[in-house]
Amino acid sequence: MQFTSESVEALVEQFTKLPTIGRKTAQRLVNFVLKMPREEVEEIASALIAVKDQVQRCSICYVVADRDPCPICASEKRDRSTICVVEESSDLLAIERTGEYRGLYHVLGGVISPLDGVGPDDLRIRELARRVDPSFASTEAANASTDESGASAPTGEEHAGDGAPAGASDEPSTNGASDTTDEDDEEVREVILAVNPNVEGDTTAYYISQLLEPMGVPVTRIARGLPIGGDLEYADEATLSRALEGRGSV
């Protein structure tokens, strides 16, 4: 069915481009918009334009924000020794609502999913590695230069897999003790993986843990098990197994 108004029909077509919005739902939305005061419609239009003009991604954690760096990364009250890795910005907001976590975040932008054509290079995994160990960037550059030139790899302590450093850098350590002391507050001491408990999440967690293992930073994952108010009788075997593995003292 086509509307008699070309403007209405054009708006219906635009609404159908949104996820989970079919044509009937789009028609109901358009009818609602027609009944709204002009001021409210202008507010919606302004908000849509502002999202495209003002919202950007933080250059540190890659969460969507109005400024760079985002308020979390810029805050001096956050624990900078801990990074919580999430799939999307919405997951970050869910953890923030608990009020239990006071560290920093890193948004991957998805999970590894070969069936969907998403690999490690499509996510912000290497950016995470650079945050954990700044020398990872120089090692990547050295490996890329070696690959392009076709020369043999340096004999220094490098990790061949994924360009991750397995030990110390090839450059001699000339920094004094004072440099180490100054960087203690910025050193990452734990990476928390807060990815979804599914096949794709497990694959991503395993890949990240293997990439960060040579850096000597503990990698943990949020616990999985029974939800509050859940019933053992209706829980599946996998969930019960995880709950038993992650049991704690009372």
Secondary structure as UniProt FT lines:
FT   HELIX           6..15
FT   TURN            16..17
FT   TURN            19..20
FT   HELIX           23..35
FT   HELIX           38..54
FT   STRAND          56..57
FT   TURN            59..61
FT   STRAND          64..65
FT   HELIX           71..74
FT   TURN            76..77
FT   STRAND          79..86
FT   HELIX           89..98
FT   STRAND          103..107
FT   HELIX           114..116
FT   HELIX           120..122
FT   TURN            123..124
FT   HELIX           125..132
FT   HELIX           135..149
FT   HELIX           161..163
FT   HELIX           177..182
FT   HELIX           184..186
FT   STRAND          190..193
FT   HELIX           199..212
FT   HELIX           213..215
FT   STRAND          219..221
FT   TURN            228..229
FT   HELIX           232..234
FT   HELIX           237..245
//
